[in-house]
Amino acid sequence: MSSTETPYETGRGFGLSSREARVIGGASALMAINVLLMYVLVVTPLASVNDYLFSFPIIGALAYGAAIMAGQLVAERGVEGGDMGIAFVGMVILQLAFGVFGAGVLRFAPRESQLTILAVTAVVVAVLTAVIAAYVYARSKTFEHWGSYANYAFIGGIVAILIGTFVAPVLLVGFVLIFLGFLLRLGWEIWKVRDQRSESVALQTIGVYIAVAGVFVHVLQLVMRYFASRQ
């Protein structure tokens, strides 16, 4: 598929095929499990992991980035090799990576407010996902370049966090770039679901889940700041 923006006809409207419904349903189920895991882990010692990792922000960013990449590679290798045991291990790594990070963010809110914060975050993420999906489905062109843009944003975010480890104000740039990277990756994954029928449902489900989870933990931080400002 070309990385240019040459328009082409998809021949479909906004109706979802059964394949697309399976991908969306699977990714939604995985995300629901992750949200529940955050809520459970927030009362365990694992919720304090962020405090240690992000005492040097670049260490935390690299640690979680490595965990997400490792989880994805293991899960995809299991799916491609037909070994559901390996695929399950990969999903456990992903669930724990996002779950522990989310719990570390959520722990600063009162327990009675945590479900509300998670619910508000879920609504915001659902709206963002719907907007991106509507844009992708409305445009009869390739979004392959969004995958490259996402990678550039992630790299730029890591560099900004490295600098921000020593010059604190630059950390905000790193947050914005990595958040943008997950948004772009979400659009890219949605485009793959729309146009790449050769890829397996399981692989596409994993891809969409990772993108949504990445967006979720970033929106969670923004929602937490909003609730804190209201106190």
Summary of the structure (lengths in Angstrom):
residues: 231
radius of gyration: 17.8
end to end distance: 50.5
largest distance: 52.1
contacts: 735
relative contact order: 0.16
helix: 81%
strand: 1%
